[in-house]
Amino acid sequence: MGLGWAGREIWLSRLAAHPAYQVVAVADPSPAAREAAAAAWPDVRVLADVAEVTPDLADLAVVAVPNHLHSPVACGLLHRGVPVFLEKPVCLTSAEADQLAAAEREAGAVLLAGSAARYRADVAALAAAVAREAGEVRHVEVSWVRAKGVPDAGGWFTRSDLSGGGALVDLGWHLLDTVTPLLGPVDYEHVLGTVSGDFINAAAHGTSWRHGGGPAPAGGGDVEDTARGFLVTSSGISVALRASWASHEALDTTTIRVEGSAAAVSLRCTFGFSPNRAGGSHLVLSHAGESLPVPFDGEPVGAEYDRQLDALPQLLADPGYQGRAVAEARRTITVIERLYGSARRIRSAPTPAPVAVV
């Protein structure tokens, strides 16, 4: 459901090529999008309204619509008994998480959630190395910093009423999703955050790869392009987070570093589809002043999405899976809400008066 960039470029072609799936219909309210889909996929039914999707038509609906429609569209499908695979962000508020949980529970249909980052081979290798070598985890650092990568500047992505937020909602969801397998379903005792928007309205910092390689549109957004956070779990583990759509850097880089009582494990790579990549994935184990590379099998860009499609049929058939995706999404969006809340409090705090010195 949805024929925007993610629906077309990430999901539709992969679903059509995967032996476990048959694409029977696509839906989008845009006449131009439907016309293009009909021309590209003549054997696929093209719908104007997602309300036409029923259990008789499809065994699973893949929802890749603008953020503010994620929960309403998914809830409607679930209420009609259609299982849903919902792209991140699964929800924009804790209230939406509750609505999704109720829809899933009342209709008996299963909600599956987009979480491609944890299906990356390098992230899996990191988790394995942490479990094997790190000992007790003390600190986790996660960052995804783009050089130039504000998505669809001037469009819905940069409008808070439609996106729910900026880089924190977009990139930060992926980063928090990599922390969960490392720490488990933890509670955060302390959450501090700050946001900034130094690049959000500069067309030169837009995502050219989402526009056929041409220039990105001009700005006009009211969300952050950078979010930074510091979290502490109830057991004392700290997590530092940075998500940046744009920066002063030359290349796009993702870093995950785990410090443990016995060793530290660091992954340097680039998430996503940007061509402005740091180059390859590098996993390093550090102990007693010595750093050694950790070998693992590489993979092409985007392979994590294929791997997630491989896993969906088994999750869909698991009678005990219902409720798990919503529970994880609720934990993630709660952290995001608290980070935004902290940032608002910091910005609204009065500036202390200068101290008079004589």
Residue pairs with C-beta under 8 A, 6 or more apart in sequence:
1 7
1 26
1 27
1 28
1 50
1 53
1 61
1 62
1 63
1 64
1 65
1 73
1 77
2 27
2 28
2 63
2 64
2 65
2 66
2 69
3 12
3 26
3 28
3 30
3 33
3 34
3 36
3 37
4 33
4 64
4 65
4 66
5 152
5 210
6 64
6 87
7 26
7 28
7 62
7 64
7 65
9 273
10 64
10 302
10 305
11 62
11 64
11 87
11 305
12 23
12 26
12 41
14 305
14 306
14 309
15 21
15 23
15 62
15 309
16 23
16 41
18 306
18 309
18 310
20 309
20 310
20 312
20 313
21 60
21 309
23 41
23 44
24 44
24 45
24 57
24 58
25 44
25 45
25 46
25 47
25 52
25 53
25 57
25 58
26 34
26 37
26 41
26 44
26 45
26 46
26 47
27 46
27 47
27 48
27 49
27 50
27 52
27 53
28 34
28 37
28 47
28 48
29 48
29 49
34 46
34 47
34 48
37 44
37 46
38 44
38 46
45 57
47 53
50 61
50 73
50 76
50 77
51 76
53 61
53 77
53 80
53 82
54 80
54 81
54 82
55 80
55 81
55 82
58 82
59 83
59 316
60 82
60 83
60 84
60 85
60 112
60 312
60 316
61 77
61 82
61 83
61 84
61 85
62 85
62 87
63 70
63 73
63 74
63 77
63 84
63 85
63 86
63 87
64 87
65 73
66 156
66 162
66 163
67 89
67 92
67 156
67 162
67 163
67 164
67 169
68 92
68 156
68 161
68 162
68 163
68 164
70 86
70 87
70 89
70 90
70 91
70 92
70 96
71 90
71 91
71 92
71 96
71 99
71 100
74 84
74 86
74 100
74 103
74 111
75 99
75 100
75 103
77 84
77 109
78 84
78 100
78 103
78 104
78 107
78 109
78 111
79 103
79 106
79 107
80 107
81 107
81 108
81 109
82 109
83 109
83 110
83 111
83 112
83 316
84 109
84 110
84 111
84 112
85 112
85 113
85 114
85 312
86 111
86 112
86 113
86 114
86 325
87 114
88 113
88 114
88 115
88 173
88 174
88 177
89 164
89 169
89 170
89 173
89 329
89 332
89 333
89 336
90 97
90 100
90 111
90 113
90 114
90 325
90 326
90 329
90 332
90 333
91 97
91 99
91 100
91 329
91 330
91 333
92 164
92 165
92 169
92 333
93 164
93 333
93 337
94 330
94 333
94 334
94 337
96 333
97 326
97 329
97 330
97 333
98 330
100 111
100 326
100 329
101 323
101 326
101 330
103 109
103 111
104 110
104 111
104 322
104 323
104 326
105 322
105 323
108 322
110 315
110 316
110 321
110 322
111 322
111 325
111 326
112 312
112 315
112 316
112 321
112 325
113 325
113 326
113 328
113 329
114 308
115 177
115 308
115 328
116 174
116 304
116 305
116 308
117 123
117 174
117 175
117 177
117 178
117 271
117 304
118 124
118 177
118 178
118 180
118 181
119 304
119 305
119 307
119 308
119 311
120 269
120 271
120 299
120 303
120 304
121 281
121 296
121 297
121 298
121 299
121 303
121 304
122 267
122 269
122 281
122 283
122 296
122 298
123 178
123 256
123 267
125 267
125 283
125 294
125 296
126 256
126 258
126 265
126 267
126 283
127 181
127 182
129 265
129 283
129 285
129 294
130 137
130 182
130 258
130 260
130 265
133 260
133 262
133 263
133 265
133 285
133 287
134 258
134 259
134 260
134 261
134 262
134 263
134 264
134 265
135 260
135 261
135 262
135 263
136 260
136 261
136 262
137 182
137 183
137 237
137 258
137 259
137 260
138 237
138 238
138 259
138 260
138 261
139 237
139 238
139 239
139 240
139 258
139 259
140 179
140 182
140 183
140 237
140 238
140 239
140 240
140 256
140 257
140 258
140 259
141 239
141 240
141 241
141 255
141 256
141 257
141 258
141 259
142 175
142 176
142 178
142 179
142 239
142 240
142 241
142 242
142 255
142 256
143 175
143 240
143 241
143 242
143 243
143 244
143 253
143 254
143 255
144 171
144 172
144 174
144 175
144 242
144 243
144 244
144 252
144 253
144 254
144 271
144 272
145 242
145 244
145 247
145 249
145 252
145 253
145 254
146 171
146 244
146 245
146 246
146 247
146 249
146 252
146 274
146 276
147 246
147 247
147 249
147 250
147 251
147 252
147 276
148 204
148 205
148 206
148 207
148 208
148 246
148 276
149 205
149 206
149 207
149 245
149 246
149 252
149 274
149 276
150 157
150 158
150 199
150 200
150 202
150 205
150 206
150 207
150 216
150 219
150 221
150 225
150 245
150 246
151 157
151 158
151 170
151 206
151 207
151 210
151 245
152 158
152 206
152 207
152 210
152 216
152 217
153 200
153 201
153 203
153 205
153 206
153 216
153 217
153 218
153 219
153 220
153 221
154 217
154 218
154 219
154 220
154 221
155 217
156 162
156 163
157 163
157 170
157 221
158 166
158 200
158 219
158 220
158 221
158 222
158 223
159 221
159 222
159 223
160 166
160 222
160 223
163 169
163 170
163 223
165 223
165 224
165 336
165 340
166 195
166 197
166 200
166 221
166 223
166 224
166 225
166 227
166 245
167 223
167 224
167 225
167 226
167 227
167 243
167 244
167 245
168 193
168 195
168 224
168 227
168 229
168 243
168 336
168 339
168 340
169 336
170 243
170 245
171 243
171 244
171 245
171 271
172 227
172 229
172 241
172 243
172 336
172 339
173 332
173 336
174 271
175 241
175 243
176 241
176 332
176 335
176 336
177 332
178 256
179 239
180 328
180 331
180 332
182 258
183 233
183 237
183 239
185 327
185 328
185 331
186 233
186 234
186 235
186 237
187 233
187 234
188 231
188 232
188 233
188 234
188 239
188 335
188 338
189 232
189 233
189 234
190 230
190 231
190 232
191 229
191 230
191 231
191 335
191 338
191 339
191 342
192 229
192 230
192 231
192 339
192 342
193 227
193 228
193 229
193 230
193 338
193 339
193 340
193 341
193 342
193 343
194 227
194 228
194 229
194 342
194 343
194 346
195 224
195 226
195 227
195 228
195 340
195 343
196 224
196 225
196 226
197 221
197 223
197 224
197 225
197 226
198 225
198 226
198 246
199 205
199 225
199 226
199 245
199 246
199 247
200 219
200 221
200 223
200 224
200 225
200 245
200 246
201 218
201 219
201 220
201 221
202 219
202 246
203 215
203 216
203 217
203 218
203 219
205 216
205 225
205 245
205 246
206 215
206 216
206 217
206 219
207 216
207 274
208 214
208 215
208 216
209 273
209 274
209 275
210 216
211 217
224 343
225 244
225 245
225 246
226 242
226 243
226 244
226 245
226 246
226 247
227 241
227 242
227 243
227 244
227 339
227 343
228 240
228 241
228 242
229 239
229 240
229 241
229 242
229 339
229 342
230 238
230 239
230 240
230 241
231 238
231 239
231 240
231 241
231 335
232 238
232 239
233 239
241 339
251 270
251 276
251 277
251 278
251 279
252 270
252 272
252 274
252 276
252 277
252 278
253 268
253 269
253 270
253 278
254 267
254 268
254 269
254 270
254 271
255 266
255 267
255 268
256 266
256 267
257 264
257 265
257 266
257 267
258 264
258 265
258 266
262 287
263 285
263 286
263 287
264 285
264 286
264 287
265 283
265 284
265 285
265 286
265 294
266 283
266 284
266 286
267 281
267 282
267 283
267 284
268 278
268 281
268 282
268 284
269 278
269 280
269 281
269 282
270 277
270 278
270 279
273 301
273 302
277 301
280 298
281 296
281 298
282 293
283 293
283 294
283 296
284 291
284 292
284 293
284 294
285 291
285 292
285 293
285 294
286 292
315 321
